[in-house]
């Protein structure tokens, strides 16, 4: 591997644990950080990111609700809650039957009695109160699928609904003939598997922690001095960090009001079901030290979303889209650095491009074919770059699952790539993603020309909408047979129509259209 590639694979934090087996055998982890994983769902990317944010961090357990990280001699860590008592109460009745161990059943029945003991009223009234509480918390399920109750995830709508992954080692537990009590069962709950809360959210947090460290400023200065990012020129990193910290905390604490008090009530009644008397340390991984540019774009978008006057639950929905888009962007940024850094898409620091089509474009249309070719070009890059950093003896099956296959999976879940199965997979831009782009790239209350909006979409994601951006994208994608005249004449009326339907486009004249984010600008903290 060349010296330049070695530099691009430098890590933050520099004290992160090295020499782990996966680090030695999986080039996707060495390339992208520890780690993106195939089974992590969109809601769990956001939940894990917010979990690190709200949790105490470092050896001194400071830094709750902070984007900063102590990076001393010890490997970085945080101290997340497991919320296992709350999950037992909320999710056990609807969980996978085969993994309901007799000890869990006994604990669940006793947990209901413990909560009833703290409720006033007749026996019938206590039963009804418990049923209402269970229905309430079960309604906040984020991911259940075919999992046992302890691996269910809550929607990240409150600090008290954020929990680390805990796995139940059922096959081992059922072989233990002496297992009769909850305390004895604790050894079969594992916190080190990372199957679902798989570190993708941790990775996104570390990107921001790196950005807001003293090491990240030089790369940001280069972006702010570029004509393509002049709207970010006055973006001060300290103010940006402080604003995001206050904004994220406000979203979490305001989204569902009194749910935190009810959660505390349940957990206080079920303290005997905690796995540990104190929160257990969770080690953090690392990110590529070169990831500052994409982290800065991520932070600027977080800033616009939290300042919106949308409701907190709507903001959480946008944050979930943002975290997934950041995963896709991170994969492409790092892959382009390694694959061909000299082949840059002008107007976008990431250097690559995505050509999108109208979701309703007819089969056989030119733009649909270009969007298909664009998706294939990205997948080829993501596939190829893993082989560039791999050692000759390494098997790439797992690396592919955690590299280019993750891009395809998340892009389809977002609706950015269609169809979900079958031939002709291509980039599209459905209305919900256009709505997200307006919220993320246009300040609340701001009005920009449609051409400026197209430029920002390209400058943040490499998504080519306008004629100038499409010319650049066609060049990067190697579509020499498509002329500049075609790019200039490309029909973008479907974009304008979708913006109009969303209430984001104002036509001042036949020649001038304005994109605006209708949320009033809130005062900066």
C-alpha positions, 0 to 999 in steps of 0.5 A: 500500500502506498504512503498516500493510502497509509495517510488516508487510513490514519485514525481518530482517535489515535488511541483507538484499539488496534490489532483486533481480529476484525481490524486485521482481517476485514479491509472494510473496517480498516477503510471506513472505520469501526464500523458499518455493518449489514444488519444495522437498521436506519432507526438504529443508526440514529438511536446509537448516534444519540445514545453516544451523545447523551451518555457520559464519556471518557474515563472520568465519565464526563461529557453527557449531551456533548459532541466532545470526546476525551482522547488521552492515553486510554482508548475512548469509551462511553457509558450507556444504559441498557434499559433492560428493565424497561424492555422487559416490561414493554416488549416481553409480551410480544417477543419471540416465543422460542427465546422466552426463557423460564427465568424471563417469564418468572421475572416478567410476572414478578415485574408486573407485581412490583409495578402494581405495588407502586400504583394506588387503587383497586386491583382492577385499577392497578391492572388497567394502569399497567396495561396502559403503561405497557401499551404506551411503551410498546408503541415506541418500538423502533425495531422488533422483527424476529428478535427476542425482547431484549434486542428490540429497539425503542424509537429514539424519541427520548433520552430514556428510550435510548439503550445499548444493545444487549443480546440473550445467549439463549442456546447456552442458557437452555443448556444450563439445567441449574438456571433458576433465578434472574441473578444467575441468568445475568451471565447469559446477557452479552453486551459485546456482540454489536449485531444490531446497534453495530457501531455505525452510530458510534462512527457518526458520533466520532466523525463529529468529535473529530471535527470539533477537536483541534485536529479538524480545523485545517480541512474546514478552513479549506472548505469555507474558503471555497467559492462552492461553499461560501454560504458556510464561510461564517460557520464558526465551529465552536458556535456550531457545536454548542448549537447542535448540542443544545438542539439535539438535547432539546429535541430529545427532551421535548419530543414526547414530554412526560414519557421520561417521568413514566420511564423513571417510574418503571425503572425505579420499581424494577431496579432489581432487574438491572444487569449491573449496579453501575452502567457498563463501559462501552469502548468506542472505535475509530473513524478515518482521520480524513473524514473531517470534510464530510463531518463538517457537511453533516454538522451544518445539516444538523444545524439547519434541522435542529433550528427548524420550527418543525415539531420534535418528532418531525425533526427526529424523522429528518435526523434518521434520514440524515444519519443514513445519508451520512453513512452513504456519503461517508462510504463514497467520500472515503472510497473516492479518496482511495480509488482515484483522488485526481478524478474530481467532480468540480463543485463538490469536495467529495469528488464523485457524483450521483445522477438521479432520475424522476421516480416516474421516468418511463422505461427506456428514457435517457435519464433513467439509463443515466441514473442506472449507469450512475448507480453502477459506477458508484457500486463499482467504485465501492467494490474496487476500493476494498480490493485496493486496500486488501491484503492478498490473503484476505477473503472479501466476503465480509468486507463486501457486506460491510462496504458496497452492499451496505450502500445498496441496502441503505439507499433502497431503504431510503428510496434513493435507489429503486427497484428494491429487487430486480434489474434496472436499479438506479438513483431516484429522488422521491418527494420525501428526500427532496423535503429532507434536502430543503430542510438540511441545506436551506436555513429556516426562513432562508430563500435561495434561487433554484439554481443555488439550491441545485448547487448546494445539493451537489456541493453536499451530496454530489447529486446532480440536478441542474445543468451545470452539475449534470455536465460535471456528473456526466464527465465523472461517470464517464458518459462521453457519448452524452453531450453537453447539449443534452445536459443543458436541455435535461428536463428538471420539471419533475424536481420543480413540481415536487418542490412546489407540491411540498410548498418549497418553491415560489415562482417569481417569474418564468426565469426565476424560481425561489426555494425556501425553507418555510420554518421561521429562523429560531434565535441562536442559543 
